[in-house]
Amino acid sequence: MLVEQFADYAAREQTSQVPADVIHHAKRAVIDWYASLLPGSLVAPATLLEQAFAEDLDHGNARLASGRRATLRAAALINGAASHSVEFDDIYRDAGYHPGSPVISAALAAAQAHGASGETLLRGVIVGYEISTRIGEAVMPSHYRYWHTTGTVGSFGAAAAVATILGCNQAQFAHALATVGTFAAGLQQAFRSQAMTKPLHGGHAADVGAMAALAAAKGVTGALDIIEGEVGFGAAMSVNPDWSKATRGLGTDYHITRVTFKNHGCCGHNFPAIDGALHLQRTHGIAAKDIRKVRVESYQAGMDIVNNFKPEGDYEAKFSLPYTVSHALVHSSVRLNAFAPERLNDPAVRALMPKFEIINDPELSRGYPNQRAARVEIEINDGRKFTHFQPYRKGDPEMPLTDAELNDKFLELAIPVIGDATARKLLDALWSLEKLKTVDFDFTSRQRARAAG
């Protein structure tokens, strides 16, 4: 059974000598998660979830981004939703999956609730990433037709991370995965509106993963063939899953070293077009007002989600290729302020959007999900055309954010929430996670209010 093979790996990883570069990449993942968590904690749905689950707050040993105490599952749920809200969280490309939101949200809550060390937290994160990314690869690309991998595959990652932090034995670990498989959920329809549901997918995955691990640690059992059984996860949620991918290189070839860290604050399917358009603009000195037409050739799976020429609000705009690329060409970037009301209604951005033509390229579609590419052509008013092929996205393993660039991203997103001094102190602590005896970081409401004011 796959869950038993995963459990064998996880039991070894609790005491293994993890390679230094793997630890380094795990710390990068936690830093990037905090960068998304902090601004996401100030907006809905996280703010509304704090109200909805008030009885689970102000007690317990886990913490929300605000420093407010919470039970383990409440922290996993609310932080999971918050860290997936501003669309700046990480991606494991080959599974079409945002692992940080479910895995780290659950892992940190468990580590805080049980007084675990920074090293134990990192081991939980690594195990959660390694198992869930492989399940994701095995069921892609057919899984992505209806299902949101962050909500589905993320549930396994969260369960694996928490089971590791709890020190579950092989049998308990297997049953944690066996149990969580039946709670894996998250429908793509949630992407295609102004609804707040998509961030909740990450929160739900973190929550049910924690629940399954906590239950398994006390003896609750699950169906050990839940993943590959004839009416199990794979059969229900994909077409001809390749289970050889689920264990290939497990424990030796670490997927966490190949995570994409976002360089733009929107859906990752927009990124190759944004990068390509900005390259053409910088190279040829193209002014947005001089553009007659923008032609984007890309892959169909992404176009199905971001081919929105009339986004009605900030959330839909994050999933609109015409909007995000137009904003990049007008304002030179797509950061959090790209979705402020004044930018959403910017006449220059709105005037450029109808000039887009978005086309499926069959070759690029065949390369999905392993490659996310786009060919961008900009025609200007004097008739000249400029074309660029963008084979990868800035932030992908082939074009990674450096540690310095990741630090800059963290500070950009954290300082407005917790202030300069606190943000830098937290960043220093995160780079030293493996040395910390506990991970009970506390950011008081007073600090946040002062920073926001």
ZAMARGU-4260 file (C-alpha; in steps of 0.2 Angstrom, whole numbers, plus 5000, padded with zeros to 4 digits):
<rodrens>
0) 5000/5000/5000 | 5006/5017/4996 | 5002/5024/5013 | 5013/5011/5021 | 5028/5015/5009
5) 5026/5033/5014 | 5025/5029/5032 | 5041/5019/5031 | 5050/5034/5023 | 5043/5046/5036
10) 5049/5035/5051 | 5066/5035/5044 | 5066/5054/5041 | 5062/5057/5059 | 5080/5053/5063
15) 5089/5054/5047 | 5104/5065/5042 | 5094/5077/5031 | 5106/5085/5018 | 5110/5103/5022
20) 5103/5110/5006 | 5086/5102/5009 | 5086/5110/5026 | 5090/5127/5018 | 5076/5125/5005
25) 5064/5120/5019 | 5068/5136/5028 | 5066/5146/5012 | 5048/5138/5011 | 5044/5143/5029
30) 5050/5161/5025 | 5040/5162/5009 | 5025/5155/5019 | 5026/5169/5032 | 5028/5182/5018
35) 5010/5176/5012 | 5003/5173/5029 | 5005/5190/5036 | 4996/5201/5023 | 4983/5187/5021
40) 4979/5188/5039 | 4973/5206/5038 | 4959/5202/5024 | 4945/5190/5022 | 4942/5176/5024
45) 4955/5175/5038 | 4947/5190/5047 | 4930/5182/5046 | 4936/5165/5051 | 4942/5173/5067
50) 4925/5178/5071 | 4917/5162/5065 | 4928/5151/5076 | 4930/5163/5091 | 4927/5150/5104
55) 4943/5141/5098 | 4954/5157/5100 | 4963/5165/5115 | 4967/5148/5122 | 4978/5134/5117
60) 4996/5134/5112 | 4996/5137/5094 | 4996/5155/5087 | 4988/5165/5073 | 4998/5177/5063
65) 4992/5191/5075 | 5000/5181/5090 | 4983/5177/5096 | 4982/5160/5104 | 4972/5146/5096
70) 4969/5128/5097 | 4980/5118/5085 | 4966/5115/5072 | 4959/5132/5073 | 4977/5139/5069
75) 4979/5127/5055 | 4963/5132/5047 | 4964/5151/5049 | 4982/5152/5045 | 4980/5140/5030
80) 4967/5151/5023 | 4977/5167/5027 | 4992/5161/5018 | 4983/5157/5002 | 4973/5173/5001
85) 4985/5186/4993 | 4991/5173/4980 | 5009/5175/4984 | 5012/5157/4991 | 5023/5144/4984
90) 5020/5132/4970 | 5026/5114/4966 | 5024/5116/4947 | 5024/5097/4942 | 5009/5094/4953
95) 5000/5111/4950 | 5000/5113/4969 | 5003/5126/4983 | 5011/5116/4997 | 5015/5129/5009
100) 4997/5134/5014 | 4991/5117/5020 | 5008/5109/5025 | 5017/5123/5034 | 5000/5130/5042
105) 4997/5113/5050 | 5015/5109/5054 | 5018/5126/5063 | 5002/5124/5073 | 5007/5107/5078
110) 5025/5112/5083 | 5018/5126/5093 | 5004/5116/5102 | 5017/5102/5107 | 5032/5113/5110
115) 5042/5106/5096 | 5059/5112/5091 | 5063/5121/5075 | 5072/5106/5068 | 5057/5095/5071
120) 5046/5108/5062 | 5057/5108/5047 | 5057/5089/5047 | 5038/5089/5047 | 5038/5102/5033
125) 5050/5092/5022 | 5040/5075/5025 | 5024/5085/5021 | 5031/5092/5005 | 5039/5076/4999
130) 5024/5065/5001 | 5010/5077/4995 | 5020/5083/4980 | 5022/5065/4974 | 5004/5061/4976
135) 5000/5077/4966 | 5012/5072/4952 | 5004/5055/4951 | 4986/5061/4948 | 4991/5076/4937
140) 4986/5083/4924 | 4968/5075/4924 | 4966/5079/4942 | 4966/5097/4939 | 4951/5097/4927
145) 4939/5098/4942 | 4950/5098/4958 | 4961/5110/4967 | 4977/5101/4972 | 4980/5113/4986
150) 4964/5107/4994 | 4965/5089/4989 | 4984/5084/4989 | 4987/5097/5002 | 4977/5086/5015
155) 4990/5072/5013 | 5004/5085/5016 | 4996/5092/5031 | 4993/5075/5039 | 5011/5069/5035
160) 5018/5085/5043 | 5008/5084/5059 | 5011/5065/5061 | 5030/5068/5059 | 5029/5082/5072
165) 5019/5071/5084 | 5032/5057/5082 | 5020/5045/5075 | 5026/5027/5073 | 5025/5018/5056
170) 5007/5011/5059 | 5000/5028/5066 | 5008/5038/5051 | 5000/5026/5038 | 4983/5028/5046
175) 4984/5047/5047 | 4986/5046/5028 | 4973/5033/5026 | 4961/5043/5036 | 4964/5060/5028
180) 4962/5053/5010 | 4943/5053/5012 | 4943/5071/5017 | 4953/5078/5002 | 4942/5091/4993
185) 4942/5107/4984 | 4933/5111/4967 | 4940/5122/4953 | 4923/5131/4952 | 4928/5141/4967
190) 4942/5149/4956 | 4929/5157/4944 | 4921/5170/4955 | 4923/5183/4968 | 4920/5170/4981
195) 4932/5167/4996 | 4932/5149/4995 | 4948/5145/4986 | 4959/5151/5001 | 4948/5140/5012
200) 4954/5125/5002 | 4971/5128/5010 | 4964/5130/5027 | 4953/5115/5026 | 4967/5104/5020
205) 4978/5110/5035 | 4963/5107/5047 | 4958/5089/5041 | 4977/5084/5040 | 4979/5089/5058
210) 4963/5080/5063 | 4968/5064/5054 | 4986/5064/5062 | 4980/5068/5080 | 4967/5054/5078
215) 4979/5042/5071 | 4991/5045/5086 | 4977/5040/5097 | 4973/5024/5088 | 4960/5029/5075
220) 4962/5018/5059 | 4959/5022/5041 | 4957/5012/5025 | 4976/5008/5020 | 4971/5007/5002
225) 4963/5024/5001 | 4975/5031/4988 | 4976/5017/4975 | 4960/5007/4979 | 4947/5003/4966
230) 4935/5017/4973 | 4949/5027/4982 | 4957/5044/4979 | 4965/5041/4963 | 4951/5032/4955
235) 4938/5045/4960 | 4949/5061/4956 | 4960/5057/4941 | 4962/5047/4925 | 4975/5033/4925
240) 4986/5040/4939 | 5004/5035/4938 | 5008/5028/4955 | 5026/5025/4951 | 5028/5044/4953
245) 5022/5043/4970 | 5037/5035/4977 | 5051/5038/4964 | 5066/5046/4973 | 5057/5047/4990
250) 5070/5051/5003 | 5084/5054/4991 | 5078/5066/4977 | 5070/5080/4987 | 5055/5089/4979
255) 5056/5104/4991 | 5072/5109/4983 | 5062/5113/4967 | 5048/5124/4973 | 5043/5139/4964
260) 5042/5155/4974 | 5031/5168/4967 | 5037/5184/4960 | 5020/5192/4956 | 5005/5193/4967
265) 4992/5183/4957 | 4988/5166/4949 | 5004/5158/4943 | 4996/5154/4926 | 4998/5172/4922
270) 5017/5173/4926 | 5025/5167/4909 | 5015/5180/4900 | 5019/5194/4913 | 5037/5190/4912
275) 5037/5189/4893 | 5028/5206/4892 | 5039/5214/4904 | 5055/5208/4895 | 5048/5215/4878
280) 5044/5231/4887 | 5061/5233/4895 | 5071/5227/4879 | 5062/5238/4867 | 5056/5253/4877
285) 5038/5250/4874 | 5026/5262/4882 | 5009/5255/4886 | 5000/5269/4877 | 5009/5264/4861
290) 5002/5246/4861 | 4990/5241/4847 | 4989/5223/4851 | 4996/5209/4863 | 4995/5191/4858
295) 4998/5178/4871 | 5001/5159/4866 | 5000/5148/4881 | 4994/5131/4888 | 4976/5127/4889
300) 4975/5121/4907 | 4980/5139/4912 | 4969/5148/4899 | 4954/5139/4906 | 4957/5148/4922
305) 4964/5165/4918 | 4955/5169/4901 | 4944/5183/4910 | 4943/5199/4900 | 4930/5207/4912
310) 4935/5203/4930 | 4923/5211/4943 | 4934/5213/4958 | 4951/5210/4966 | 4949/5191/4967
315) 4944/5189/4949 | 4957/5201/4943 | 4971/5190/4951 | 4964/5176/4939 | 4963/5187/4924
320) 4978/5186/4912 | 4972/5202/4902 | 4971/5212/4918 | 4988/5206/4926 | 4998/5208/4910
325) 4990/5225/4907 | 4994/5231/4924 | 5012/5225/4922 | 5014/5235/4906 | 5006/5250/4914
330) 5014/5250/4931 | 5029/5238/4928 | 5024/5225/4941 | 5010/5215/4949 | 5012/5217/4968
335) 4998/5218/4981 | 4994/5236/4976 | 4989/5229/4959 | 4972/5224/4966 | 4968/5240/4976
340) 4952/5249/4970 | 4961/5263/4961 | 4971/5251/4951 | 4957/5240/4947 | 4948/5255/4939
345) 4964/5262/4931 | 4959/5269/4914 | 4975/5265/4906 | 4975/5247/4912 | 4957/5245/4907
350) 4960/5252/4890 | 4974/5240/4886 | 4964/5224/4891 | 4953/5223/4876 | 4969/5223/4865
355) 4973/5205/4871 | 4972/5189/4860 | 4975/5173/4870 | 4978/5157/4860 | 4981/5139/4865
360) 4997/5133/4859 | 4996/5114/4857 | 5014/5111/4861 | 5014/5121/4876 | 4998/5112/4882
365) 5007/5096/4880 | 5021/5102/4891 | 5009/5106/4906 | 5011/5104/4920 | 5030/5101/4920
370) 5033/5117/4910 | 5023/5134/4911 | 5028/5144/4896 | 5021/5158/4885 | 5025/5166/4869
375) 5021/5185/4869 | 5019/5196/4854 | 5017/5215/4856 | 5012/5225/4841 | 5014/5244/4843
380) 5005/5258/4834 | 5018/5261/4820 | 5016/5243/4815 | 5031/5235/4822 | 5030/5218/4831
385) 5041/5211/4845 | 5040/5193/4850 | 5048/5184/4865 | 5046/5166/4871 | 5046/5164/4890
390) 5051/5146/4893 | 5049/5147/4912 | 5043/5159/4926 | 5054/5170/4937 | 5054/5160/4953
395) 5053/5143/4945 | 5068/5131/4948 | 5076/5136/4932 | 5075/5154/4936 | 5074/5154/4955
400) 5072/5169/4967 | 5089/5170/4976 | 5090/5171/4995 | 5092/5190/4994 | 5077/5191/4983
405) 5067/5180/4994 | 5072/5191/5009 | 5066/5207/4999 | 5049/5198/4996 | 5047/5194/5014
410) 5051/5211/5020 | 5040/5220/5007 | 5025/5209/5013 | 5029/5208/5031 | 5034/5226/5036
415) 5017/5234/5033 | 5009/5221/5044 | 5022/5219/5059 | 5034/5234/5057 | 5052/5235/5051
420) 5061/5229/5067 | 5049/5214/5071 | 5050/5209/5052 | 5069/5209/5052 | 5069/5200/5069
425) 5057/5186/5063 | 5067/5184/5046 | 5083/5181/5056 | 5074/5168/5067 | 5068/5159/5052
430) 5085/5158/5044 | 5090/5149/5060 | 5075/5138/5063 | 5085/5122/5065 | 5094/5130/5080
435) 5078/5135/5089 | 5071/5125/5104 | 5054/5131/5101 | 5044/5141/5088 | 5032/5151/5098
440) 5033/5167/5088 | 5022/5181/5095 | 5017/5196/5086 | 5005/5206/5096 | 4990/5215/5090
445) 4998/5231/5096 | 5013/5229/5085 | 5001/5225/5070 | 4990/5240/5073 | 5005/5252/5075
450) 5012/5245/5059 | 4996/5246/5049 | 4993/5264/5056
</rodrens>
